[in-house]
Amino acid sequence: MISLPNPTITQQMFQVICTPKHFAFNGGGDLWAFDYDFEGESIVDEPLMPEATELINRLLKHKYQEPTSKISIIFCSFGVVKEPDIELKYVGPKDEGSLYEVVNPSEPDLAMTIWLCPVFDSFYNERPEQLFAVVERLD
């Protein structure tokens, strides 16, 4: 993993564009993955780990009822202009990343705890207590 700079100002909102990519770890399979540039340093095909990918897949099934191959996810630590699809509450650190649980899920199968990798911590000076997410299909 590359060393990413810590932001000097807390970033409150960011967007990633995700496409499914095949990964060999954890039994193999497709995970949503994104690219991002941090002040000249880039990450490529950073996966949303299995729990986060599963949460996104379940949300997409409820929201669109059909598969998609490209999505936008806007993460925000203060609420968003649109009604968020998912509200996450910080549970604690784990394996250099962060555990978040879904707050007040709109559907019972969205009641999950997910792990967000250390790259997500690069978007913030401190891990936010709450994250809001809007997920939209792009294809």
N, C-alpha and C positions, 0 to 999 in steps of 0.2 A: 504494500500500500504506500502511496506517495504521502509525503508530509505536506499537509495543507495549511496555509496561513490562517491564524485566528483573525476574525474581523476586528477592526478597531471600534466599530460601532455595532451594537446589537442589530442584526438584521431581523426584521419582524415578519417578512413575507418573502417567499421564493417559489419559483415554479420549475418543475422538471417535466420533460417530455419522455415518456416511457414506451418502449417496445418490448415484446417478449424475446428473450434470449435463452438459449439452452446452456445449462450449467451442469457439470459432471458431479459436483459435490452433493452431499445429502441425498443420495439415491438418484441423482440426475433429474432433469425436467426443466420446464420453462419457468423462468422468473421474470417479472417486470424489471427492466434495467434502464438506466438513464446515463446521459453524459452531462458534464457540467464543467464550466471554466471558473476557477478561482484566481483572479488577479494574475493571469498568465499561466497558471498550472491547471492542467485538465485531468479530469477523471473520465474514463471511457467504460461503458457497459457496467456501471456499478449496480449490482442487483439489489432489489428489495427482497429481503430474505423470505423464506417460505411462509412464515406467518403473515407478514405484510402483503405478500403476493396473494395469499389465500383471502385475506380481508378485502383487498381490491377486487379480486375475481367475484367474490360473493356480492359486493356492492354493485359491480357492473351488471351482474345477472339480475338483481332487483331493479336497477335503474333502466337498463336497456333491453333485457331479455334475449340478447343475441351477442355472440362473440365480437370482439373488436381487436385490432392489431396495433393500435396506437392511441395513447391516452395522455392527457395533461393532468398533472396533480399540482394544485396550488396549496402550499403549506403556509399557515399564518399563525402567529402566536398571540394575536389580539382580536380575533374575529375577522370575518371577511364581508365584503359587500354583498355577495350572494349568500344564501342559506348554506351553511356547510353540510357536506354529506356525512362527514365523520368528525366527532370531537374526541380528542385523545387527552388523557390525563397522565402525567408523569408518575411512574411507579417507583423507579429507582434505576441505578446503573447496573449493567450486566455485561461482562466480557468486553469492556471498553466502549460499549454502546449504551443504549437507553431502552428501558422497558416502558411501554405506554399501554394503557387499557382504554377501550372504547367506552365513552360516557353516554348514557341514555341512547343505546342503539335503536335505530328505527325498525330493525327486524331482529328477532331472537338469534339468528345465526351470525349476526355481526358483533355479538358480545364476545370479544376476544382480547387477549393481551398479545402485543406484537413487540418484536425487537427491532429497533432502528439502529443501523450500523454507525460506527464512529464518524463517518463522513457527514451525517446529519448534524453532529455536534459542531462541525466546522462552520455551519451557517449561523451559529449563535455564540456569544460570549459565555452564556450560562444556559444550561438546558431549560427550556421553557416548561413551566408547570402545566400549561395547556397548549395543545396544537389543534388547529382546525384545518380540515382538508376539504377541498372541492375537487372532485374527479370528473373529468369529461372526456368522452371519446373524440378522437380527431380524424377517424377514417370515414 
